[in-house]
Each structure stands twice: as C-alpha cells, then as structure tokens.
Amino acid sequence: MDVEESAETVKKYVSDGGYDWKFLLDTNGEVFVKMYRGNGYPTSVFIDTEGVIRGIRVGGMSRAILENRLNLIKTW
C-alpha cells in the first residue's frame, strides 16, 4: 500500500523497481491509520491471497528481504 502519494508517483516507482506485485493506493492515509493502525513509515504489511495478514515490518528493507517475505507467504 502506498500512503499519501499520487498514482503517477507510485506507477513510476513500480516501473523503475521492476516490481510485479500489487500496490494499493491510500491517497489520504485513512486505510493505513484506521485499518492497519500504522504509525510509522515505511510500514510493510504482508497479506496472503486469502486476505490474512502474515507479517508486519516497520522500517526499510532490502529488495532481498522483501522478496524472501513474499516467497514465504506463497508457501502458506
């Protein structure tokens, strides 16, 4: 989920990074704060295909860490 940024900014980030997973836009920050109780940036919420939250990480991470987390979710 991308919080409080424009669709154009996120589209460029996804394209530049070569990412192939879904990014959700939360343009006013409401979903991040109310649904996920986020209070720090960046916060990554890992959700499986059934909509179950499988992990939360506050703070930055390398691409390798991110890909490892995503691959782990696929095994559940």
URDA-V561739 format. One record per residue. N is the residue number from 1. PSI is psi in radians with two decimals (* if undefined). Layout:
# URDA-V561739
N/PSI ; N/PSI
This chain:
# URDA-V561739
1/2.37 ; 2/2.25 ; 3/2.25 ; 4/0.63 ; 5/2.75 ; 6/2.77 ; 7/-0.64 ; 8/-0.73 ; 9/-0.77 ; 10/-0.73 ; 11/-0.74 ; 12/-0.75 ; 13/-0.80 ; 14/-0.78 ; 15/-0.83 ; 16/-0.61 ; 17/-0.23 ; 18/0.48 ; 19/2.57 ; 20/0.26 ; 21/2.97 ; 22/2.42 ; 23/2.32 ; 24/2.48 ; 25/2.31 ; 26/1.34 ; 27/-0.44 ; 28/0.02 ; 29/0.07 ; 30/-0.75 ; 31/-0.77 ; 32/-0.79 ; 33/-0.84 ; 34/-0.79 ; 35/-0.72 ; 36/-0.02 ; 37/0.67 ; 38/2.52 ; 39/0.17 ; 40/2.59 ; 41/2.49 ; 42/2.59 ; 43/2.22 ; 44/2.20 ; 45/2.13 ; 46/2.05 ; 47/2.29 ; 48/-3.14 ; 49/-0.29 ; 50/-0.02 ; 51/0.19 ; 52/2.26 ; 53/2.10 ; 54/-0.15 ; 55/2.70 ; 56/2.35 ; 57/2.17 ; 58/2.24 ; 59/2.96 ; 60/2.91 ; 61/2.73 ; 62/2.88 ; 63/-0.65 ; 64/-0.76 ; 65/-0.77 ; 66/-0.82 ; 67/-0.66 ; 68/-0.74 ; 69/-0.77 ; 70/-0.72 ; 71/-0.65 ; 72/-0.73 ; 73/-0.65 ; 74/-0.38 ; 75/-0.18 ; 76/*
